[in-house]
């Protein structure tokens, strides 16, 4: 499964590499705040919704999908698993974005 839809990211940024780097930096900068909230005892719903919107904006479709699943969780057990998936997918997305940023700075 593709973690980052490059065509979508390019379309949303007009293919501007500097803008893409800025967006990646902004996304990365918000991650620690989001991660702290992605627990059942925190304000997880707002965090999951915010991550979902940000992910959709740059083409991180799998991350957006797991956030949407967390928002739809029906009980505590389902929610715990869903939030664990969100955090794991967020880690994967960050790894891909780091590679993307590295590639942008090397070219």
C-alpha positions as semicolon CSV with decimal commas, in nm:
position;residue;x (nm);y (nm);z (nm)
1;X;0,000;0,000;0,000
2;X;0,128;0,344;-0,090
3;X;0,173;0,559;0,217
4;X;0,216;0,892;0,036
5;X;0,030;0,977;-0,282
6;X;0,300;1,179;-0,457
7;X;0,069;1,295;-0,734
8;X;-0,177;1,436;-0,480
9;X;0,102;1,601;-0,278
10;X;0,240;1,756;-0,596
11;X;-0,107;1,874;-0,701
12;X;-0,174;2,032;-0,361
13;X;0,159;2,216;-0,365
14;X;0,190;2,292;-0,734
15;X;0,500;2,071;-0,733
16;X;0,684;2,338;-0,532
17;X;0,962;2,149;-0,353
18;X;1,027;2,429;-0,103
19;X;0,659;2,439;-0,009
20;X;0,656;2,061;0,027
21;X;0,952;2,078;0,264
22;X;0,773;2,344;0,466
23;X;0,457;2,133;0,486
24;X;0,653;1,826;0,588
25;X;0,820;2,032;0,860
26;X;0,487;2,164;0,985
27;X;0,336;1,816;0,986
28;X;0,636;1,676;1,173
29;X;0,622;1,965;1,421
30;X;0,266;1,879;1,518
31;X;0,326;1,507;1,565
32;X;0,436;1,516;1,929
33;X;0,123;1,708;2,029
34;X;-0,098;1,468;1,834
35;X;0,074;1,158;1,967
36;X;0,025;1,269;2,328
37;X;-0,348;1,302;2,263
38;X;-0,392;0,973;2,078
39;X;-0,477;0,778;2,393
40;X;-0,823;0,680;2,519
41;X;-0,789;0,896;2,830
42;X;-0,701;1,215;2,639
43;X;-0,880;1,434;2,385
44;X;-0,815;1,169;2,122
45;X;-1,115;1,249;1,902
46;X;-0,993;1,601;1,819
47;X;-0,640;1,471;1,761
48;X;-0,757;1,189;1,534
49;X;-0,979;1,429;1,339
50;X;-0,696;1,681;1,298
51;X;-0,449;1,413;1,187
52;X;-0,708;1,279;0,941
53;X;-0,754;1,622;0,781
54;X;-0,382;1,690;0,763
55;X;-0,317;1,346;0,618
56;X;-0,582;1,394;0,352
57;X;-0,438;1,732;0,262
58;X;-0,103;1,587;0,159
59;X;-0,208;1,242;0,039
60;X;-0,133;1,019;0,336
61;X;-0,441;0,805;0,263
62;X;-0,368;0,507;0,491
63;X;-0,317;0,740;0,787
64;X;-0,641;0,923;0,710
65;X;-0,825;0,589;0,691
66;X;-0,705;0,464;1,029
67;X;-0,795;0,799;1,185
68;X;-1,143;0,768;1,040
69;X;-1,169;0,416;1,183
70;X;-1,069;0,546;1,527
71;X;-1,339;0,812;1,507
72;X;-1,591;0,535;1,436
73;X;-1,481;0,307;1,723
74;X;-1,780;0,177;1,917
75;X;-1,625;0,066;2,243
76;X;-1,312;0,101;2,456
77;X;-1,147;-0,213;2,321
78;X;-1,203;-0,117;1,959
79;X;-1,082;0,235;2,033
80;X;-0,760;0,115;2,198
81;X;-0,675;-0,097;1,894
82;X;-0,771;0,181;1,653
83;X;-0,556;0,438;1,831
84;X;-0,264;0,196;1,833
85;X;-0,306;0,164;1,456
86;X;-0,316;0,542;1,420
87;X;0,011;0,579;1,609
88;X;0,177;0,300;1,405
89;X;0,056;0,448;1,076
90;X;0,169;0,792;1,188
91;X;0,518;0,651;1,249
92;X;0,518;0,499;0,898
93;X;0,401;0,827;0,748
94;X;0,676;1,017;0,926
95;X;0,939;0,777;0,796
96;X;0,813;0,826;0,440
97;X;0,796;1,203;0,481
98;X;1,151;1,207;0,619
99;X;1,269;1,022;0,307
100;X;1,068;1,261;0,092
101;X;1,226;1,561;0,262
102;X;1,570;1,410;0,231
103;X;1,515;1,354;-0,140
104;X;1,395;1,712;-0,186
105;X;1,706;1,851;-0,019
106;X;1,939;1,628;-0,221
107;X;1,802;1,735;-0,560
